[in-house]
Amino acid sequence: MSTKTKLYIFGSALLIVIVLGVYVYFKYFFTYEQKNITQRKIETITGQNLTITIFGYDGKLIKRWYGVQKITTPKDSRNYSYFYTRDGKYVQIPGQVWYIAEEE
């Protein structure tokens, strides 16, 4: 076997070991909070550019925000959604209100 082939096999095996190690580390040694922080950082980098429109029960437009990076709805029993505006202001929308989040 040539040196080039041995180097290729060694490099491939090393890459597989590294990928499996990273997977095991993130799967079993990351706390729930660390996973959420990492996910938020990734979503911040890959954020969207949304337009959020709030409607009343009669279908009339109440308020509209542009350039929202993401809108979040907690997975626990709380019934609301929230987001941050371009200016960094926190906006919370009750679950009973109709809204549309569209990509610009």
C-alpha positions as CSV (number, residue, x, y, z in Angstrom):
1,M,0.0,0.0,0.0
2,S,1.3,3.4,-0.9
3,T,1.9,6.3,1.5
4,K,-0.8,8.3,-0.2
5,T,-3.4,5.5,0.3
6,K,-2.4,5.1,4.0
7,L,-2.7,8.9,4.6
8,Y,-6.1,8.9,2.9
9,I,-7.4,6.0,5.1
10,F,-6.0,7.6,8.3
11,G,-7.5,11.0,7.4
12,S,-10.9,9.5,6.7
13,A,-10.8,7.5,10.0
14,L,-9.8,10.6,11.9
15,L,-12.6,12.6,10.4
16,I,-15.2,10.0,11.3
17,V,-13.9,9.8,14.9
18,I,-14.0,13.6,15.2
19,V,-17.6,13.8,13.8
20,L,-18.8,11.0,16.2
21,G,-17.0,12.7,19.1
22,V,-18.7,16.1,18.4
23,Y,-22.1,14.3,18.0
24,V,-21.7,12.5,21.3
25,Y,-20.5,15.6,23.1
26,F,-23.5,17.7,21.9
27,K,-26.0,14.9,22.4
28,Y,-25.1,13.7,25.9
29,F,-22.9,16.3,27.6
30,F,-24.7,19.6,26.7
31,T,-27.2,20.8,29.2
32,Y,-30.7,21.9,28.0
33,E,-29.7,25.5,28.6
34,Q,-26.5,25.2,26.6
35,K,-28.4,23.6,23.7
36,N,-30.9,26.5,23.7
37,I,-28.1,29.1,23.8
38,T,-26.3,27.4,20.9
39,Q,-29.5,27.1,18.9
40,R,-30.3,30.8,19.5
41,K,-26.8,31.8,18.3
42,I,-27.3,29.7,15.1
43,E,-30.7,31.2,14.6
44,T,-29.3,34.7,15.1
45,I,-26.7,34.1,12.4
46,T,-29.3,32.6,10.0
47,G,-32.2,34.9,11.1
48,Q,-35.1,35.8,8.9
49,N,-36.4,39.1,7.9
50,L,-40.1,39.0,8.9
51,T,-43.0,41.3,8.7
52,I,-45.4,40.8,11.7
53,T,-49.0,42.0,11.3
54,I,-51.5,42.0,14.1
55,F,-55.2,41.9,13.3
56,G,-58.3,42.6,15.5
57,Y,-61.2,40.2,15.8
58,D,-63.0,42.2,13.1
59,G,-60.1,41.6,10.7
60,K,-58.8,45.2,10.8
61,L,-55.1,45.8,10.9
62,I,-53.9,46.9,14.3
63,K,-50.1,47.1,14.1
64,R,-47.3,46.0,11.8
65,W,-43.6,45.6,12.4
66,Y,-40.9,45.2,9.7
67,G,-37.5,43.6,9.9
68,V,-38.1,41.2,12.8
69,Q,-35.4,38.5,12.9
70,K,-37.6,35.8,14.5
71,I,-40.8,35.2,16.5
72,T,-40.9,32.7,19.3
73,T,-43.7,30.8,21.0
74,P,-42.7,29.1,24.3
75,K,-43.3,25.3,24.4
76,D,-44.7,25.3,27.9
77,S,-48.2,26.2,29.0
78,R,-47.8,29.9,28.5
79,N,-50.1,31.1,25.7
80,Y,-48.2,34.0,23.9
81,S,-45.6,34.7,21.3
82,Y,-42.9,37.3,21.4
83,F,-40.2,39.0,19.3
84,Y,-37.8,41.9,19.3
85,T,-38.1,44.8,16.9
86,R,-35.3,46.3,14.9
87,D,-34.8,48.8,17.8
88,G,-34.4,46.0,20.3
89,K,-37.8,46.5,21.9
90,Y,-39.6,43.4,23.3
91,V,-43.1,42.8,22.0
92,Q,-45.4,40.1,23.4
93,I,-48.5,39.0,21.6
94,P,-51.3,37.2,23.5
95,G,-52.4,33.9,22.1
96,Q,-55.9,35.2,21.5
97,V,-54.8,37.7,18.9
98,W,-54.5,36.9,15.3
99,Y,-51.1,37.6,13.6
100,I,-49.3,36.8,10.4
101,A,-45.5,36.5,10.2
102,E,-44.4,36.8,6.6
103,E,-40.9,36.8,5.0
104,E,-40.1,40.1,3.4
